[in-house]
Amino acid sequence: MKIGIDARMMGSASGGIGRYVFELVKKLLVHDAINNYKIFFRPKAADSESLDFFGKFSNVELIPSNARHYSLSEQTSFLKQLNNVACDLVHFPNFNVPLYYQRPFVVTIHDMVHHKIGGAKKTHFLHFAAYKKVMESAAKNSRAIITVSESSKEDIVKYLNVVPRKVAVIYEGVSVNSQVSSEQVESVKKKFYLNKPYFLFVGVLERKKNLVSLTRAFDIFVKNYGFEMDMVLVGKQDLHYPEIKYKALDIKNRDRLVFTGAVSDGDLAALYRGAYCYVSASLHEGFGLPGVEAMSFGLPLIVSNTNVFNEIYDNAAVYFDPLNLEDIAAKMNLLVSDRQFYESLAQKSFIRSKNFDWNNTASQTLKIYKECLGENI
């Protein structure tokens, strides 16, 4: 059978979705040597290392597409490409499915954040209307919907009016290699001038991450409890929210904040290994992959008390009200001042991380493909 994968979002510029696409395709190819895979990718976005890896498999055809996601060409030239290749099933790992694509497909919808949280990305009425139209069409016309948490499934059923049985929850896995030497840790600390224990945040600097509240709470923590700690924030700036970094820096102890920008996988692994714990005051997530990666290093978590974080992180985290700065600061203090509690949480964190594996993600996804094609593959 011919199975198409829309990998146009594969690449570091697409953040968590780019990682999801790469890891999923990589493991699918390992698990399935029988079917033929047509991988649609954007030459400007995909890195050569990923393409070289996929190209080693005899059942793979790499198909370049210059159609940018969320563009008019996605609805025209990319649609024409899809129709010409005529796959038996296409998996769109994000909701941007061409409206007039009529062959069988599966779609992954990671979250419903734009329905729940306003922001610069949807200020224009027509943009938001187009987003809703495309997502609703993808949900309605797909053979199945994959999502990454039970929390996201509840939102999809609620906002897109689909029956629960159509939505399959398949967790993501851990990508970052936790085998990091002490020399690598010291090197990355030197690179970013880190000479104190540090809290670590990883993610795009966007509105839903609630970073301004996080850094202001950190300021309260330093003032009220007096610990010599830094906070490292890893991730690229979202061009729609250039003000977030400047507002986050508007605290008394701004010299304790380190913004690294986007980093390599090697540096990220070393930053995880060298961190004291992982923190996130995010208001909404579909899954929360950086926290899961942090758990694979045995890092305790201090995170928002949201449904998805409770589901994914379970007993590996201390939870706070993300809108209460004093509560965030108090939970930071709890983990820093109580070493016995810290060690207990670190052990639970590492154990919890074993529940998330890209091999499981791929095998469960392949099962969805088989169900959608009547077990013909």
N, C-alpha and C positions, 0 to 999 in steps of 0.2 A: 504494500500500500504506500501511497505517497502522502507523507505528513509534512505540512508546511509549518515553519516557525517564524513568526514576525520578530526578528531580532534587531530591528532598526534602532531600538533603544539600548542595545548592548553597548557598554562603554562607560567610563567613569563619570562622564558629564551627566548621565541620567540617574546618578545616585543609586538608591536601593533597588530600583526597578532594573537598572543596568546590571547590577550584581545578580539579581534574581534570574534574569534571562541567561546570562553566561553560565551560572552554576547549574541551572535546570537543563540546558542543552547539553552541557558537558556530561552530566550523569545519564541523561537519556541515551546518548550515543554509547555509553559504556554498557547500559542495561539492554539495549535493543539493537542487535546486529542484523535483524531480519528485514525491517521496513526501510524505505528510502526517505531520507529527510531533505527537504528543500529549505535552506536557511537564508532568509531575506535579511540583508544587512546594509547599513549606510557606510560607505567607504570613509566618510569624513569622521565618523564616530567610533567605529570598531577599531580596536588595536590589532596590530599584525600578529601578536602572540596568540590571541584568541582564534583568529582566522586560521593560523598555521595549525593549531591543535585540532580544530574541526576538520580541516582539510586532510588529515591523516586517515580519516575513516572512509572506507570505500563506498558506504551507503549514504554519503553526504554530497549534496550539490550546493555550493555557495552562490547565491544570486544577489548581485549588488542592486541597490535601489537608492536613488537620490531623493526620494520623496520623504521630506521631513515629517515627523509625527505632528499632529494637530495642524496640518496645512491643507490647502486646496489640492495640492498635488497628491496628497494621501487619498483623497476622494476620487481622483481621476487617473493619473499615471500609475499609481500603486495598485489601484483596483484593476486596471488593465493587465498589469503584470500577474496579479493573482489569478485572474481568469485565464490567461494564456498558459500558465503552469498547470492549472486544473488539478489541484491537490484533492485527495479524498477527504482530508480533514486539515484545517489550519488552526494552530493555536496562536491567539493574540495575547501576549503576556501583559497587556494593558488594555484599557477599554476602547482605544482608538481604532475601531473597526470601520472600514469604509461602509457608508450607509447602504450602498446598493450591492454589496457582496452577498451572493445568494447560495453559495455552496456551504456544506457543513463546516462549522467552526466551534471552537471552545474559546472562552475568554477568561482571563484572570482579572478580577477587580480587587485591588489591594485594600481600598478603603473608600469611604464616602465623605472625605474631609471637606470637599468643596460644597457639599450640601449642608454641612454642619457649622463650618467656620468661615466667615467672610474674610475678604482680603483683596489685595491689589490684583491678584490673578483673575478675579471675576468682577471687577468693578464695572466693566462695560457690559451692559445688558445683553447685547448681541453675542458677546463671547460666552457668557454664562448660558444663554439659550442654546448655543451650538454645542457646548459641552454636555448639557443635559440631553439634547437630542441624540447625540452620538452614543452616550452611555446607555440611555434607555433602549435604543435600537440594538446595541450589542447584547444587552441583557435579555431582551425579548426574543431575538432571532438565534441566539446561540443554542447549541445542543446541550451545553452544560456551562455553569459558571464555577470557576475555582476562586477561592479566596484564602486568606492566610491566617485567619483566626475566627473563633466562634463569635467574637464581638463584631467583627466586620460582617459576618454572615447576617447577624441580626439587623445591622444597618442596611444591608443590601435588600433583604426581604422587606424592610419597612419603607425605604425610599424608592425602590424600583418596582415594588409590587409584583415580586416573583414568588413562586411557591418554594418553601424551604427545601424540598427534595431536589430541586434543580441546582442547589448551591453546595459544593463540596469544599470542606475545610481541609487544606493541606499545609502543614507548617513548613516554614523555610528551615534552612540548615546553617551550620557554622562554616564560614569560608576562610577566616584568618588562621594561619598556621601558628599554633601556640608554642611551638618549639623555638624559643628565642633565647639566645645566649646573654649572659650578663654584660659581655662586651658590646653587644648590639644595644642593650638598654642604656648603658653609659654613653654610647655614641649619640643616641637620639636625645638624651637629656642635655648633652653638651650642645647639640645642634640648636635646641630651642631654649637654651639657658635655664634649665630646670635644676635648681639646687635645693628644693624643698619637696616634701611629700605633696602629692597633688590629687585633687578630684579630677575626673576625666569625663568630658561630654564628647560624643561623636554624632555628627549629623549636619545636614544643610542648615545654614543660618536663615531660617524662614519663620514666619509668624507663629505657626502652630507649635513650634518648639519652646515658646515661652522663655526665651533666653534672658530677656530683660529682668523678669522676676527671679530667674535663677541667679544671676550675678548680683542683684540687689540683696537677695537672701544670703549669698556668700559674704557680702560686705557686712551684714549683720552678724553672721557667724564669727568673722574675724574680730569685729568690735566687741561682741558680748563674751566670747569664750577665749580669745587670745591665742589660739593655736597658730603656729607658723606653717601655713598651708598655701598652696597655689591652686588655681583652677585652670585646666587646659581645655580649650574648646577646639575640636578638630572638625573641619568641614569647610566647604566652599560657601561663599556668600550667594544668596538668591538675589538675582538682579532686580526682582520685583520688590525687595525689601532692603535697600541699601542702608536704611537708617538703623536697622537692628543692632549692628555692631557698635555704632556710635552711642546709642542709648545704653547698651550693655556696659560700655566702658565708662559711663557717667556715674561712677561710684568713687568713694574715697580711696579704697584700696585697689585702684585700677592697675597698679604695678604688679598685683598678684595674679592678673589675668594674662593668659598666653593664648593668642589666636594663631593657630598654625596654618590655616587654610587647608586645602586638600593635600593629602600626603600619600606616599606610596604604600603598598600593602606591607612592605617590610618595616617602614617607620611606624605604621599604625599598630602592627603587632608589638613592636618594642614599647610603644606608648601604653598599650594595654598592660603589658608585662610590668612596666615600671610604676603604674598607677596605684594609688591607695584604694580607691573604689570608683565606681561608675555612677554618674548622676544624670538625671533627666527630669525636667519639669514640664515635659510635653503635654499639651492639652488634648491631642488626638493622634493616634497611630493606628495603622492597620495591623502591625505585628511588633515592631521594635527590635529590629535585627542587631543594632549595635549593643544593646543590653545582653542579648544572647551571646554575641561574640565575647563580651566582657566576662560572662559567666564561664566560658570555656577556659579562661585564664584564672579562674577561681576568685574573681573580684566580687565582693558584695555590691549590691545595688541600693541606691537611694533614689526613689522615683515617685512620680505622680500616682495618686490613688485613683487610677482609671480602670475601667473594666478590662481593657486589653492587657494592661501591664499585670494586673492580678492573675489573669488567665495564663499569660506566657511566663512570667517570672515566678509566680507562686510564692513559695517560702524563701526564695533567694534574695528578697528585697525588703527594705524598710520603706513604708509608704507615707506620703505627706499630701496635704492639700496644696495643689499647685498655685492657688491664688492667695495663700497665706504665707507671707515671707518669714514670719516668726516661726511657723511650723517647719518650714524647709530648713531654716538655720538650726532649729532644735534637733532635727533628725540628723543633720550633719554632725552636730556635737555628740549625739548618742553613739554614732559609729566610730568617732575618733576617740572618745573618752572611755569607752567600755571595750577593752581589748578582748575579753573572753567572748562577748557577744559578737564582736567582729570576726573572730576565728570560727565561731559556730556558723555564722552566716556565709562566710567564705566557703566552707565545706559544703553547705547546702547548695550554694551557687554552682560549684563545679559539678556536683551530682545532677542538678537540674539540667545543665547544658547537654547532657547525654541524650536528652529527649529530642534533640534537633539535629537532623542529619540530611544532607542533600541527596544521599542515596535513597532515603525513604521518600523524600519529595518527588524524585523522578519516578520511582516505582509506582507510587500512588497516582501520579499524573498519567503514566502510561496506562494504568487501569481505567482511568476516565476515558482515554482515547478509545480503548477497546469497547467500553460500554456504549460510547457514542456511535461506533461503527458496527454495533451488533456482534461484538466478539469476533469480528473477521480478521483481527490482527493478533 
